[in-house]
Amino acid sequence: MPKEARPSTGEQAKQHAFAQLRQAILHGEMAPAQRLVENELAEQFGVTRASIRAALIDLESQGLVERIRNRGSRVRVVSVDEAVAITECRMVLEGLCAAKAAVAASDDQLDQLTDLGTAMSKSVADGEPVTYSELNHELHVRIREFSGQRTAQELLERLNAQLVRHRFQLALRPGRPQQSLNEHLDMIEAIRARDPQAAEAAVRAHLTSVIEALRD
């Protein structure tokens, strides 16, 4: 939206600021512990301080921002221990989604998962960890979508948003993409076989491996 056409106040302005800030945090453009100065952000996004403040409150509720007494807001730092705890919750919810996707996914959707697996294999073979990380994220998103389990999807979107920094760090760790790739291919194979128990087990095995990598 051109700046001159963008509302500077009200709900639309808050939603604009919220979307821009959330994207910047998720894409790593705003680093953990980075201060979020209301005046600067208001000028950057062409909205009022009140709109920025409201957006920061919403981001705090999503676990992406923390407000420190007498010091303002900053991008929230997620410790390794917290990342492990979040991943343990993901294990239950993503296992559920994979099991449901194994039953509910259409043949076309199964083909989409296969295509993602092929692209992931290529990115690992070509030594492109950032591309692999993006495809990895996309695979998990598709499985959640294909499950039809809306409540789990919404919970996982919030949980996963808090793990962006750790996800990229793991993708850049030598040898990790190769190990992770095999785990993801097992997930795809189990879903394609329409075996919900195997699909859930494959997700749990993958996220157990993620937890071990986080703790290393």
FENGIFEN-V800670 format. One record per residue. N is the residue number from 1. RES is the residue in one letter. OMEGA is omega in whole degrees, 0 to 359 (none if undefined). BURIAL is + if it has 9 or more other C-alpha atoms within 8 Angstrom, else -. Layout:
N | RES | OMEGA | BURIAL
N | RES | OMEGA | BURIAL
This chain:
1 | M | 179 | -
2 | P | 185 | -
3 | K | 183 | -
4 | E | 181 | -
5 | A | 185 | -
6 | R | 177 | +
7 | P | 182 | -
8 | S | 180 | +
9 | T | 176 | +
10 | G | 185 | -
11 | E | 180 | -
12 | Q | 179 | -
13 | A | 178 | +
14 | K | 181 | +
15 | Q | 177 | +
16 | H | 180 | -
17 | A | 179 | +
18 | F | 182 | +
19 | A | 182 | -
20 | Q | 180 | -
21 | L | 180 | -
22 | R | 179 | +
23 | Q | 180 | -
24 | A | 179 | +
25 | I | 183 | +
26 | L | 180 | +
27 | H | 178 | -
28 | G | 179 | +
29 | E | 173 | -
30 | M | 189 | +
31 | A | 174 | -
32 | P | 181 | +
33 | A | 178 | -
34 | Q | 179 | -
35 | R | 180 | -
36 | L | 186 | +
37 | V | 187 | -
38 | E | 182 | +
39 | N | 182 | -
40 | E | 181 | -
41 | L | 178 | +
42 | A | 179 | +
43 | E | 182 | +
44 | Q | 185 | -
45 | F | 176 | -
46 | G | 178 | +
47 | V | 181 | +
48 | T | 175 | +
49 | R | 180 | +
50 | A | 178 | -
51 | S | 177 | +
52 | I | 181 | +
53 | R | 179 | +
54 | A | 178 | +
55 | A | 180 | +
56 | L | 177 | +
57 | I | 178 | -
58 | D | 179 | +
59 | L | 176 | +
60 | E | 181 | +
61 | S | 178 | -
62 | Q | 179 | -
63 | G | 181 | +
64 | L | 182 | +
65 | V | 173 | +
66 | E | 180 | +
67 | R | 183 | +
68 | I | 185 | -
69 | R | 179 | -
70 | N | 180 | -
71 | R | 178 | -
72 | G | 185 | +
73 | S | 174 | +
74 | R | 175 | +
75 | V | 187 | +
76 | R | 176 | +
77 | V | 178 | -
78 | V | 182 | +
79 | S | 177 | -
80 | V | 180 | -
81 | D | 179 | -
82 | E | 178 | -
83 | A | 177 | +
84 | V | 180 | +
85 | A | 178 | -
86 | I | 181 | +
87 | T | 175 | +
88 | E | 176 | +
89 | C | 177 | -
90 | R | 184 | +
91 | M | 181 | +
92 | V | 185 | +
93 | L | 181 | +
94 | E | 174 | +
95 | G | 177 | +
96 | L | 181 | +
97 | C | 180 | +
98 | A | 179 | +
99 | A | 180 | +
100 | K | 178 | +
101 | A | 179 | +
102 | A | 180 | +
103 | V | 192 | +
104 | A | 187 | +
105 | A | 175 | +
106 | S | 177 | -
107 | D | 178 | -
108 | D | 179 | -
109 | Q | 176 | +
110 | L | 177 | +
111 | D | 178 | -
112 | Q | 178 | -
113 | L | 178 | +
114 | T | 179 | +
115 | D | 177 | -
116 | L | 177 | +
117 | G | 178 | +
118 | T | 179 | -
119 | A | 178 | +
120 | M | 178 | +
121 | S | 180 | +
122 | K | 182 | -
123 | S | 177 | +
124 | V | 180 | +
125 | A | 181 | -
126 | D | 179 | -
127 | G | 181 | -
128 | E | 186 | +
129 | P | 180 | +
130 | V | 176 | +
131 | T | 179 | -
132 | Y | 180 | +
133 | S | 180 | +
134 | E | 179 | -
135 | L | 176 | +
136 | N | 179 | +
137 | H | 181 | -
138 | E | 179 | -
139 | L | 180 | +
140 | H | 178 | -
141 | V | 182 | -
142 | R | 180 | +
143 | I | 178 | +
144 | R | 181 | +
145 | E | 184 | +
146 | F | 180 | +
147 | S | 185 | +
148 | G | 182 | +
149 | Q | 188 | +
150 | R | 182 | -
151 | T | 178 | -
152 | A | 179 | +
153 | Q | 182 | +
154 | E | 178 | -
155 | L | 182 | -
156 | L | 177 | +
157 | E | 179 | -
158 | R | 181 | +
159 | L | 184 | +
160 | N | 179 | -
161 | A | 182 | +
162 | Q | 186 | +
163 | L | 186 | +
164 | V | 182 | +
165 | R | 181 | -
166 | H | 180 | +
167 | R | 180 | +
168 | F | 179 | +
169 | Q | 179 | -
170 | L | 181 | +
171 | A | 182 | +
172 | L | 181 | +
173 | R | 182 | -
174 | P | 177 | -
175 | G | 184 | -
176 | R | 179 | +
177 | P | 180 | +
178 | Q | 179 | -
179 | Q | 181 | -
180 | S | 181 | +
181 | L | 181 | +
182 | N | 179 | -
183 | E | 180 | +
184 | H | 178 | +
185 | L | 175 | +
186 | D | 178 | +
187 | M | 181 | +
188 | I | 182 | +
189 | E | 182 | -
190 | A | 178 | +
191 | I | 179 | +
192 | R | 178 | +
193 | A | 181 | -
194 | R | 180 | -
195 | D | 185 | +
196 | P | 180 | +
197 | Q | 179 | -
198 | A | 180 | +
199 | A | 179 | +
200 | E | 180 | +
201 | A | 180 | +
202 | A | 177 | +
203 | V | 180 | +
204 | R | 178 | +
205 | A | 179 | +
206 | H | 184 | +
207 | L | 170 | +
208 | T | 177 | +
209 | S | 177 | -
210 | V | 179 | +
211 | I | 179 | +
212 | E | 179 | -
213 | A | 178 | -
214 | L | 184 | +
215 | R | 180 | -
216 | D | none | -
